[in-house]
Amino acid sequence: MSIPQPPSDHPGNGLQGVALQTSRAERAAAAADAAERSPLAAMIVRFDQAADLLELEPGVRRILREPEMQLAVAVPVMRDSGEMDVFTGYRVQHNTARGPGKGGIRFDLHVSMDEVTALAAWMTWKCAVVDVPFGGAKGGILCDPSGMSKGELERLTRSYVRGLGDVIGPDKDVPAPDVNTNAQVMAWVLDAYSRQIGHTVTSVVTGKPIELGGSLGRGDATGRGVMLASRAALEYVGLPVAGATVAVQGFGNVGSAAARLLQAEGCRIVAIADRTGAIFDAAGFDSEDATKWVRKHGTLAEYPRGERLSDAEFLALEVDLLVPAALEGVLTRDNAATVRARVVCEGANGPTTPGADDILNANGILVVPDILANAGGVTVSYFEWVQNRAAYMWSEDIVNDRLREIMTRGFLSVRDQAEKHGVSLRTAAYMLAVGRVAAVHHLRGVYA
Ligand code: NAD
């Protein structure tokens, strides 16, 4: 793993990738290019910006640029055929100064140490920006789960947990579902860990089935947080929420819930998209109906309403609110100038590259950054962990009320920070988050 280095002359380690660049300007250009392609490089660009503005003490700065722990493990799995396969699994704890590491596990063909490290760092900043007492972690297995039977997936999960050993635990590092993992996978993680420990430990994972200690409200939590952040952002730019036109990219867990909940607030969902393409209906889609369709058919491919749009047409729609809730790196410096939304609210992790950010900011488009906008999921994960530890479950209304309180407070503190320093909401969110984690390092003195 090589952490991209800042365009500065400080003596950080691993300058391998840029050592041959001859000038500071060339190094800055190389870092900007890398940030368009790599989520880790993009994260570092944002971190460095916030650290500069905060005039972060160099020692703490170096600590926060590096993950605390990176683990790669072999994950042997007996296939149904009787053949043994060995996959590679990762777990990264970026920072645990504020509490146990928190972050999902993904099963995907794109999983790499770089990606997992970027996602772990985002979790550190996300938990800090909404002020829940967790650090940042992430994990994954490089595999194609679509080609695996349920039995193979269960053995894969158990083998991974065995490989992680005591790296995870309710006071250390608490996994959750992510891309291609779900409540069932978390139930297997819980069971495998509990067998290792010798007793049932429900608080070792969040996003579990309700019967095993999962929280009411977790399913829609990220989408609900996106709705709350979008609503606050629309009000901030002076647009009425009722009647606001919305385009939602990604119609999975986050996108479909955000669309349903925004519609319930009176918004008109004029465009939706998934990996099979985008559709448009000026009169507005019925998000509940589209969600039911996707649950039954898997995708929007054959959805019998709306007219088809290309991805480029979708991103260029003149709407009040654009919610990218699918993938990383969707808005880049190549297409950001085409965006005509008034507000972009990032449901996905890392949908906007730093180059795109500059263009959106220059065009007066308000971007609610991922580490704030999609923090509803980790917030309710925190509630789940609290409920498990107290062995007392909350009603869904209590979960939703407390989520609203935390998301609203998070948005207002980021907005105040942005206004105070004259910076974008993203820079403000990073400043708040990095400042909070740095403050804990100073108090604990662990870097001394
Ligand atoms: P998901 O797998 O449930 O849904 C992903 C959606 O994106 C699907 O509709 C898929 O078809 C669509 N998609 C994939 N490729 C696309 C493309 N090229 N163009 C348009 N759409 C495409 O995933 P999810 O849980 O909804 O997560 C979506 C994003 O939100 C990810 O970036 C994830 O890391 C982030 N996120 C999720 C949560 C959570 O609680 N699930 C929390 C925070 C952040």
Residues whose N, C-alpha, C, O or C-beta is under 5 A from the ligand:
A	BS01	NAD	T222 Q249 G250 F251 G252 N253 V254 G255 A273 D274 R275 A325 A326 L327 G347 A348 N349 N374 G377
